[in-house]
Amino acid sequence: MGPLVPEVIGNELNFVVALFIGIAFGFILEQAGFSTSKKLVGLFYGYDFTVLRVFFTGGVTAMIGVIAFAHFGLLDVGLIYINPTFLWSAIIGGLIMGLGFVIGGYCPGTSFCGAAIGKIDAMIFIVGSFIGVLIFGEGYPIFEGLYKAASWGNVTIFNVFGMSQSLFAFLLVFVAVGAFWATTLIENKVNGKPNPEFSSKPLYFGLTALAIVIGLSAFIMPDKKDAMLNEVSDINFVKTYPVNSMTSDELAFRIIDEDKNLKIFDLRSPKEYSAMTLPKSTNVKLQSMFEKDVIKQLSMKHSINVFIANDELEARKAAIIASELGSKRIAILEGGFQQFQKDILDFKTPENVNDKHKIDTYKFRTEAAQTLPVMIKEYKEKMNKSSVKTEKKRVLGGC
């Protein structure tokens, strides 16, 4: 899940796409009047709140878009970089930027928009920005203590306030609508006449109702990961959910037979997995079931996906999530890895066995107990030699 563009085109073309998106973004800013310092500072003097409306609209649109994309499995929110919060530097930096905004008439982004159409004051603002960056860079040892003070980490507002993502989204939309109404009244009073763009009350009421509906949509599009993890936390639900199982004997046979379609997803701890790594297996966590790479493996045609854990319950949780995400041919290891260890890896033939079926089964287990440890060792050595440590990187960015 996500990012979207790199799944369609290569990294090189991605820069070309970013260039055209940047041009389109700058064009929209210019058309909205963000290249004019008088329009920008109108926010602080009360005669023009276009800046507030544009930023609130952009923020709400992006927020609902991210929620919708995450809900439908098109975006992995875990790959989105969240800027770390340093409380005091954010407050002081915000005050400095706000003061610069009032005095200069631009913010860093809009100054380039103004400069692009030849505004001299915007160009001077950019020069001032570079001077500020230079001062901060050269004086960083002096500012470092203040800059890193009160570190909150990569937090989100709804987590800080202990509310759900959906509730926060609705409240933000509600605040945006309230701000639109309030600023319209302020504009009318300061300018001494109604804003002609918002003179139609039916239109304004209609837009308000539409915004509220959009805000409410956040409640019907909960984060799929949180919803499913909450679902499998119900033990009764997990135990009654229909899931196919595979016996230790069948799994051992498929491994020894080197079944090309077999894929094992091992939910044990990394330490346990490293100590005993079954061939054809991948170590995963329950939370990583939503990651793009895991979903891609589960979706491979004709694959037989077997989930193993120390006990059946944890494996069932992963199998349920995989099934809900649309994966096919899913099974869990019957009895868990402990049963597999007992029946296969540590098997010892009992004495005085007369049943022919049991004799054949025990014969296979005896052979498997000798063959599998060798295969496990060879697989582990192969993985150690060929493994290249790759990590998913969060997408960096932000204004």
Buried (B, 14 or more C-beta within 10 A) or exposed (E): BBBEBEEEEEEEEBEEEEEEEEEEEBEEBBEBBBBBBEBBBBBEEEBBBBBBBBBBBEEBEEBBEBBBBBBEBEBBBBBBEEEEBBEBBBEBEEEEEEEBBEEBBBBBEBBBBBBBEEBEEBBBBBEBBEEBEEEEEEEEEEBEEEBEEEEEEEEEEBEEEEEBBBEBBBBBBBEBBEBBEEBBEEBBEBEEEEBEEBEEEEEBEEBBEEBBEBBBBBEEBBBBBBEBBEBBEEEEEBEEBEBEBBBBBBBBBBBBEEEEEBBBBBBBEEEBBEEBBBBBBBBBEBEBBBBBBBBEBBBEEEBBBBBBBBBBBBBBBBBBBBBBBEBEBBBBBBBBBEBBBEBBBEBEEEEEEEEEEEEEBBEBBBEBBEBBEEBBEEBBEEEEEEEEEEEEEEEEEEE
